[in-house]
């Protein structure tokens, strides 16, 4: 069973298996490099847990926790 990127804890790493977002959001994720097979890690969490900072492909990216729920990982 897949879990969402939003379920990862600080410092954990995972691989993106799919993106279940509506097409405009999915396209934006793909433009930012969030594609199937990408390795991601949680770098930082905001004090209230939103947004989350992730690292992938040698750079850092902040996304909203509710958007991270669309990104399924293994």
Biopython code that builds the backbone (N, CA, C, O; Angstrom):
import numpy as np
from Bio.PDB.StructureBuilder import StructureBuilder

atoms = [
    (1, "UNK", "N", (0.845, -1.185, 0.000)),
    (1, "UNK", "CA", (0.000, 0.000, 0.000)),
    (1, "UNK", "C", (0.886, 1.244, 0.000)),
    (1, "UNK", "O", (1.825, 1.345, 0.791)),
    (2, "UNK", "N", (0.589, 2.171, -0.875)),
    (2, "UNK", "CA", (1.366, 3.396, -0.985)),
    (2, "UNK", "C", (0.995, 4.363, 0.124)),
    (2, "UNK", "O", (-0.123, 4.358, 0.640)),
    (3, "UNK", "N", (1.962, 5.189, 0.471)),
    (3, "UNK", "CA", (1.653, 6.270, 1.394)),
    (3, "UNK", "C", (2.032, 7.575, 0.719)),
    (3, "UNK", "O", (2.730, 7.585, -0.295)),
    (4, "UNK", "N", (1.569, 8.662, 1.284)),
    (4, "UNK", "CA", (1.772, 9.974, 0.677)),
    (4, "UNK", "C", (3.052, 10.620, 1.186)),
    (4, "UNK", "O", (3.532, 10.308, 2.276)),
    (5, "UNK", "N", (3.590, 11.512, 0.391)),
    (5, "UNK", "CA", (4.775, 12.267, 0.776)),
    (5, "UNK", "C", (4.527, 13.021, 2.081)),
    (5, "UNK", "O", (5.448, 13.195, 2.878)),
    (6, "UNK", "N", (3.319, 13.457, 2.300)),
    (6, "UNK", "CA", (2.981, 14.196, 3.524)),
    (6, "UNK", "C", (3.108, 13.333, 4.778)),
    (6, "UNK", "O", (3.141, 13.866, 5.886)),
    (7, "UNK", "N", (3.181, 11.999, 4.623)),
    (7, "UNK", "CA", (3.308, 11.089, 5.764)),
    (7, "UNK", "C", (4.752, 10.881, 6.213)),
    (7, "UNK", "O", (4.987, 10.332, 7.289)),
    (8, "UNK", "N", (5.724, 11.310, 5.405)),
    (8, "UNK", "CA", (7.127, 11.119, 5.775)),
    (8, "UNK", "C", (7.497, 11.997, 6.964)),
    (8, "UNK", "O", (6.942, 13.079, 7.157)),
    (9, "UNK", "N", (8.429, 11.516, 7.738)),
    (9, "UNK", "CA", (8.953, 12.263, 8.878)),
    (9, "UNK", "C", (10.244, 12.973, 8.464)),
    (9, "UNK", "O", (10.831, 12.657, 7.429)),
    (10, "UNK", "N", (10.669, 13.915, 9.266)),
    (10, "UNK", "CA", (11.883, 14.678, 9.020)),
    (10, "UNK", "C", (13.072, 13.741, 8.824)),
    (10, "UNK", "O", (13.319, 12.864, 9.651)),
    (11, "UNK", "N", (13.802, 13.927, 7.733)),
    (11, "UNK", "CA", (14.986, 13.129, 7.443)),
    (11, "UNK", "C", (14.736, 11.852, 6.661)),
    (11, "UNK", "O", (15.684, 11.243, 6.166)),
    (12, "UNK", "N", (13.487, 11.431, 6.537)),
    (12, "UNK", "CA", (13.182, 10.201, 5.804)),
    (12, "UNK", "C", (13.268, 10.436, 4.295)),
    (12, "UNK", "O", (13.040, 11.538, 3.797)),
    (13, "UNK", "N", (13.607, 9.349, 3.588)),
    (13, "UNK", "CA", (13.721, 9.398, 2.128)),
    (13, "UNK", "C", (12.758, 8.400, 1.513)),
    (13, "UNK", "O", (12.387, 7.408, 2.142)),
    (14, "UNK", "N", (12.355, 8.671, 0.271)),
    (14, "UNK", "CA", (11.434, 7.774, -0.433)),
    (14, "UNK", "C", (11.539, 8.024, -1.932)),
    (14, "UNK", "O", (12.204, 8.955, -2.385)),
    (15, "UNK", "N", (10.865, 7.165, -2.683)),
    (15, "UNK", "CA", (10.809, 7.283, -4.140)),
    (15, "UNK", "C", (9.367, 7.537, -4.557)),
    (15, "UNK", "O", (8.450, 6.870, -4.077)),
    (16, "UNK", "N", (9.170, 8.491, -5.442)),
    (16, "UNK", "CA", (7.828, 8.798, -5.936)),
    (16, "UNK", "C", (7.348, 7.654, -6.826)),
    (16, "UNK", "O", (8.042, 7.243, -7.756)),
    (17, "UNK", "N", (6.150, 7.148, -6.530)),
    (17, "UNK", "CA", (5.570, 6.070, -7.340)),
    (17, "UNK", "C", (4.472, 6.577, -8.267)),
    (17, "UNK", "O", (4.281, 6.035, -9.356)),
    (18, "UNK", "N", (3.750, 7.611, -7.847)),
    (18, "UNK", "CA", (2.728, 8.208, -8.718)),
    (18, "UNK", "C", (2.258, 9.532, -8.137)),
    (18, "UNK", "O", (2.509, 9.854, -6.975)),
    (19, "UNK", "N", (1.570, 10.287, -8.981)),
    (19, "UNK", "CA", (0.985, 11.566, -8.569)),
    (19, "UNK", "C", (-0.490, 11.523, -8.931)),
    (19, "UNK", "O", (-0.849, 11.316, -10.090)),
    (20, "UNK", "N", (-1.344, 11.721, -7.928)),
    (20, "UNK", "CA", (-2.788, 11.584, -8.112)),
    (20, "UNK", "C", (-3.517, 12.924, -8.189)),
    (20, "UNK", "O", (-4.745, 12.969, -8.111)),
    (21, "UNK", "N", (-2.776, 13.997, -8.340)),
    (21, "UNK", "CA", (-3.354, 15.346, -8.347)),
    (21, "UNK", "C", (-4.153, 15.606, -9.619)),
    (21, "UNK", "O", (-3.942, 14.949, -10.638)),
    (22, "UNK", "N", (-5.080, 16.576, -9.555)),
    (22, "UNK", "CA", (-5.751, 17.027, -10.775)),
    (22, "UNK", "C", (-4.699, 17.525, -11.779)),
    (22, "UNK", "O", (-3.614, 17.950, -11.383)),
    (23, "UNK", "N", (-5.018, 17.472, -13.044)),
    (23, "UNK", "CA", (-4.051, 17.748, -14.102)),
    (23, "UNK", "C", (-3.256, 19.048, -13.942)),
    (23, "UNK", "O", (-2.037, 19.010, -14.112)),
    (24, "UNK", "N", (-3.871, 20.198, -13.624)),
    (24, "UNK", "CA", (-3.056, 21.417, -13.495)),
    (24, "UNK", "C", (-1.998, 21.309, -12.388)),
    (24, "UNK", "O", (-0.875, 21.783, -12.558)),
    (25, "UNK", "N", (-2.349, 20.693, -11.270)),
    (25, "UNK", "CA", (-1.396, 20.533, -10.171)),
    (25, "UNK", "C", (-0.342, 19.501, -10.551)),
    (25, "UNK", "O", (0.844, 19.692, -10.282)),
    (26, "UNK", "N", (-0.770, 18.415, -11.171)),
    (26, "UNK", "CA", (0.166, 17.375, -11.603)),
    (26, "UNK", "C", (1.181, 17.952, -12.588)),
    (26, "UNK", "O", (2.372, 17.657, -12.493)),
    (27, "UNK", "N", (0.723, 18.762, -13.519)),
    (27, "UNK", "CA", (1.627, 19.377, -14.491)),
    (27, "UNK", "C", (2.634, 20.282, -13.794)),
    (27, "UNK", "O", (3.811, 20.290, -14.154)),
    (28, "UNK", "N", (2.186, 21.040, -12.807)),
    (28, "UNK", "CA", (3.090, 21.927, -12.061)),
    (28, "UNK", "C", (4.129, 21.108, -11.308)),
    (28, "UNK", "O", (5.306, 21.466, -11.305)),
    (29, "UNK", "N", (3.716, 20.012, -10.670)),
    (29, "UNK", "CA", (4.669, 19.128, -9.995)),
    (29, "UNK", "C", (5.714, 18.621, -10.985)),
    (29, "UNK", "O", (6.909, 18.625, -10.688)),
    (30, "UNK", "N", (5.269, 18.188, -12.151)),
    (30, "UNK", "CA", (6.193, 17.669, -13.155)),
    (30, "UNK", "C", (7.158, 18.758, -13.615)),
    (30, "UNK", "O", (8.335, 18.480, -13.844)),
    (31, "UNK", "N", (6.683, 19.981, -13.752)),
    (31, "UNK", "CA", (7.546, 21.105, -14.124)),
    (31, "UNK", "C", (8.629, 21.348, -13.078)),
    (31, "UNK", "O", (9.724, 21.802, -13.409)),
    (32, "UNK", "N", (8.325, 21.046, -11.817)),
    (32, "UNK", "CA", (9.280, 21.243, -10.724)),
    (32, "UNK", "C", (10.179, 20.026, -10.510)),
    (32, "UNK", "O", (11.027, 20.039, -9.617)),
    (33, "UNK", "N", (10.007, 18.977, -11.316)),
    (33, "UNK", "CA", (10.860, 17.802, -11.203)),
    (33, "UNK", "C", (10.303, 16.679, -10.364)),
    (33, "UNK", "O", (10.979, 15.670, -10.157)),
    (34, "UNK", "N", (9.088, 16.827, -9.875)),
    (34, "UNK", "CA", (8.450, 15.775, -9.080)),
    (34, "UNK", "C", (7.795, 14.784, -10.035)),
    (34, "UNK", "O", (6.633, 14.936, -10.412)),
    (35, "UNK", "N", (8.561, 13.769, -10.418)),
    (35, "UNK", "CA", (8.082, 12.770, -11.372)),
    (35, "UNK", "C", (8.307, 11.374, -10.805)),
    (35, "UNK", "O", (9.101, 11.184, -9.884)),
    (36, "UNK", "N", (7.604, 10.409, -11.363)),
    (36, "UNK", "CA", (7.723, 9.018, -10.938)),
    (36, "UNK", "C", (9.189, 8.587, -11.004)),
    (36, "UNK", "O", (9.878, 8.825, -11.996)),
    (37, "UNK", "N", (9.648, 7.949, -9.928)),
    (37, "UNK", "CA", (11.023, 7.472, -9.861)),
    (37, "UNK", "C", (11.985, 8.423, -9.182)),
    (37, "UNK", "O", (13.108, 8.031, -8.867)),
    (38, "UNK", "N", (11.579, 9.667, -8.944)),
    (38, "UNK", "CA", (12.451, 10.638, -8.278)),
    (38, "UNK", "C", (12.617, 10.289, -6.807)),
    (38, "UNK", "O", (11.662, 9.888, -6.141)),
    (39, "UNK", "N", (13.837, 10.444, -6.309)),
    (39, "UNK", "CA", (14.126, 10.267, -4.891)),
    (39, "UNK", "C", (13.844, 11.590, -4.192)),
    (39, "UNK", "O", (14.280, 12.640, -4.663)),
    (40, "UNK", "N", (13.128, 11.556, -3.088)),
    (40, "UNK", "CA", (12.832, 12.760, -2.312)),
    (40, "UNK", "C", (13.147, 12.511, -0.842)),
    (40, "UNK", "O", (13.116, 11.375, -0.368)),
    (41, "UNK", "N", (13.451, 13.591, -0.133)),
    (41, "UNK", "CA", (13.699, 13.512, 1.307)),
    (41, "UNK", "C", (13.092, 14.739, 1.969)),
    (41, "UNK", "O", (13.053, 15.820, 1.381)),
    (42, "UNK", "N", (12.622, 14.564, 3.188)),
    (42, "UNK", "CA", (12.083, 15.690, 3.953)),
    (42, "UNK", "C", (13.252, 16.389, 4.643)),
    (42, "UNK", "O", (13.957, 15.781, 5.449)),
    (43, "UNK", "N", (13.456, 17.671, 4.323)),
    (43, "UNK", "CA", (14.550, 18.444, 4.910)),
    (43, "UNK", "C", (14.114, 19.228, 6.135)),
    (43, "UNK", "O", (14.797, 19.221, 7.159)),
    (44, "UNK", "N", (12.976, 19.904, 6.031)),
    (44, "UNK", "CA", (12.503, 20.753, 7.127)),
    (44, "UNK", "C", (10.984, 20.744, 7.159)),
    (44, "UNK", "O", (10.321, 20.541, 6.141)),
    (45, "UNK", "N", (10.452, 20.969, 8.347)),
    (45, "UNK", "CA", (9.014, 21.139, 8.533)),
    (45, "UNK", "C", (8.791, 22.492, 9.187)),
    (45, "UNK", "O", (9.503, 22.853, 10.124)),
    (46, "UNK", "N", (7.823, 23.235, 8.710)),
    (46, "UNK", "CA", (7.478, 24.508, 9.338)),
    (46, "UNK", "C", (6.942, 24.230, 10.739)),
    (46, "UNK", "O", (6.499, 23.115, 11.015)),
    (47, "UNK", "N", (6.974, 25.221, 11.628)),
    (47, "UNK", "CA", (6.533, 25.002, 13.013)),
    (47, "UNK", "C", (5.157, 24.345, 13.150)),
    (47, "UNK", "O", (4.951, 23.538, 14.056)),
    (48, "UNK", "N", (4.233, 24.674, 12.283)),
    (48, "UNK", "CA", (2.912, 24.056, 12.351)),
    (48, "UNK", "C", (2.770, 22.910, 11.348)),
    (48, "UNK", "O", (1.669, 22.402, 11.136)),
    (49, "UNK", "N", (3.891, 22.501, 10.729)),
    (49, "UNK", "CA", (3.886, 21.379, 9.805)),
    (49, "UNK", "C", (3.527, 21.724, 8.371)),
    (49, "UNK", "O", (3.404, 20.828, 7.536)),
    (50, "UNK", "N", (3.360, 22.990, 8.069)),
    (50, "UNK", "CA", (2.959, 23.393, 6.731)),
    (50, "UNK", "C", (3.608, 24.723, 6.386)),
    (50, "UNK", "O", (3.395, 25.679, 7.133)),
    (51, "UNK", "N", (4.378, 24.862, 5.321)),
    (51, "UNK", "CA", (4.699, 23.875, 4.299)),
    (51, "UNK", "C", (5.817, 22.933, 4.741)),
    (51, "UNK", "O", (6.356, 23.043, 5.843)),
    (52, "UNK", "N", (6.147, 22.000, 3.837)),
    (52, "UNK", "CA", (7.266, 21.103, 4.092)),
    (52, "UNK", "C", (8.338, 21.378, 3.039)),
    (52, "UNK", "O", (8.034, 21.676, 1.884)),
    (53, "UNK", "N", (9.594, 21.271, 3.460)),
    (53, "UNK", "CA", (10.710, 21.464, 2.537)),
    (53, "UNK", "C", (11.269, 20.101, 2.181)),
    (53, "UNK", "O", (11.632, 19.317, 3.058)),
    (54, "UNK", "N", (11.335, 19.826, 0.890)),
    (54, "UNK", "CA", (11.853, 18.545, 0.426)),
    (54, "UNK", "C", (13.093, 18.784, -0.428)),
    (54, "UNK", "O", (13.294, 19.874, -0.962)),
    (55, "UNK", "N", (13.913, 17.755, -0.547)),
    (55, "UNK", "CA", (15.049, 17.831, -1.462)),
    (55, "UNK", "C", (14.875, 16.765, -2.525)),
    (55, "UNK", "O", (14.435, 15.649, -2.248)),
    (56, "UNK", "N", (15.226, 17.128, -3.737)),
    (56, "UNK", "CA", (15.208, 16.191, -4.848)),
    (56, "UNK", "C", (16.113, 16.716, -5.939)),
    (56, "UNK", "O", (16.188, 17.923, -6.171)),
    (57, "UNK", "N", (16.797, 15.810, -6.607)),
    (57, "UNK", "CA", (17.647, 16.143, -7.755)),
    (57, "UNK", "C", (18.616, 17.286, -7.461)),
    (57, "UNK", "O", (18.911, 18.087, -8.348)),
    (58, "UNK", "N", (19.114, 17.369, -6.226)),
    (58, "UNK", "CA", (20.120, 18.360, -5.883)),
    (58, "UNK", "C", (19.605, 19.740, -5.522)),
    (58, "UNK", "O", (20.404, 20.670, -5.406)),
    (59, "UNK", "N", (18.316, 19.910, -5.341)),
    (59, "UNK", "CA", (17.788, 21.209, -4.920)),
    (59, "UNK", "C", (16.678, 21.023, -3.895)),
    (59, "UNK", "O", (16.173, 19.918, -3.696)),
    (60, "UNK", "N", (16.311, 22.118, -3.254)),
    (60, "UNK", "CA", (15.255, 22.103, -2.239)),
    (60, "UNK", "C", (14.004, 22.769, -2.786)),
    (60, "UNK", "O", (14.063, 23.674, -3.618)),
    (61, "UNK", "N", (12.866, 22.288, -2.288)),
    (61, "UNK", "CA", (11.574, 22.774, -2.758)),
    (61, "UNK", "C", (10.603, 22.762, -1.588)),
    (61, "UNK", "O", (10.579, 21.803, -0.816)),
    (62, "UNK", "N", (9.804, 23.807, -1.445)),
    (62, "UNK", "CA", (8.767, 23.846, -0.411)),
    (62, "UNK", "C", (7.402, 23.663, -1.072)),
    (62, "UNK", "O", (7.075, 24.321, -2.060)),
    (63, "UNK", "N", (6.621, 22.756, -0.504)),
    (63, "UNK", "CA", (5.262, 22.546, -1.003)),
    (63, "UNK", "C", (4.304, 22.466, 0.179)),
    (63, "UNK", "O", (4.694, 22.137, 1.299)),
    (64, "UNK", "N", (3.048, 22.775, -0.098)),
    (64, "UNK", "CA", (2.034, 22.696, 0.948)),
    (64, "UNK", "C", (1.777, 21.240, 1.308)),
    (64, "UNK", "O", (1.832, 20.357, 0.452)),
    (65, "UNK", "N", (1.497, 21.003, 2.571)),
    (65, "UNK", "CA", (1.239, 19.639, 3.025)),
    (65, "UNK", "C", (0.027, 19.045, 2.316)),
    (65, "UNK", "O", (0.021, 17.857, 1.991)),
    (66, "UNK", "N", (-0.999, 19.860, 2.072)),
    (66, "UNK", "CA", (-2.176, 19.318, 1.388)),
    (66, "UNK", "C", (-1.866, 18.934, -0.062)),
    (66, "UNK", "O", (-2.515, 18.042, -0.608)),
    (67, "UNK", "N", (-0.890, 19.587, -0.691)),
    (67, "UNK", "CA", (-0.467, 19.185, -2.037)),
    (67, "UNK", "C", (0.413, 17.936, -1.982)),
    (67, "UNK", "O", (0.384, 17.117, -2.900)),
    (68, "UNK", "N", (1.189, 17.788, -0.918)),
    (68, "UNK", "CA", (2.058, 16.615, -0.763)),
    (68, "UNK", "C", (1.242, 15.326, -0.635)),
    (68, "UNK", "O", (1.762, 14.238, -0.879)),
    (69, "UNK", "N", (-0.015, 15.444, -0.258)),
    (69, "UNK", "CA", (-0.874, 14.256, -0.146)),
    (69, "UNK", "C", (-1.155, 13.621, -1.507)),
    (69, "UNK", "O", (-1.515, 12.446, -1.578)),
    (70, "UNK", "N", (-0.994, 14.379, -2.575)),
    (70, "UNK", "CA", (-1.204, 13.857, -3.926)),
    (70, "UNK", "C", (-0.020, 13.023, -4.428)),
    (70, "UNK", "O", (-0.148, 12.283, -5.404)),
    (71, "UNK", "N", (1.127, 13.144, -3.759)),
    (71, "UNK", "CA", (2.345, 12.477, -4.223)),
    (71, "UNK", "C", (2.506, 11.174, -3.454)),
    (71, "UNK", "O", (2.758, 11.183, -2.249)),
    (72, "UNK", "N", (2.361, 10.061, -4.152)),
    (72, "UNK", "CA", (2.467, 8.748, -3.514)),
    (72, "UNK", "C", (3.900, 8.250, -3.603)),
    (72, "UNK", "O", (4.578, 8.436, -4.613)),
    (73, "UNK", "N", (4.351, 7.611, -2.522)),
    (73, "UNK", "CA", (5.750, 7.193, -2.411)),
    (73, "UNK", "C", (5.860, 5.738, -1.976)),
    (73, "UNK", "O", (4.895, 5.131, -1.512)),
    (74, "UNK", "N", (7.052, 5.204, -2.138)),
    (74, "UNK", "CA", (7.354, 3.857, -1.652)),
    (74, "UNK", "C", (8.667, 3.891, -0.893)),
    (74, "UNK", "O", (9.118, 2.860, -0.393)),
]
sb = StructureBuilder()
sb.init_structure("model")
sb.init_model(0)
sb.init_chain("A")
sb.init_seg("    ")
for serial, (resi, resn, name, xyz) in enumerate(atoms, 1):
    if name == "N":
        sb.init_residue(resn, " ", resi, " ")
    sb.init_atom(name, np.array(xyz, "f"), 0.0, 1.0, " ", f" {name:<3s}", serial, name[0])
structure = sb.get_structure()
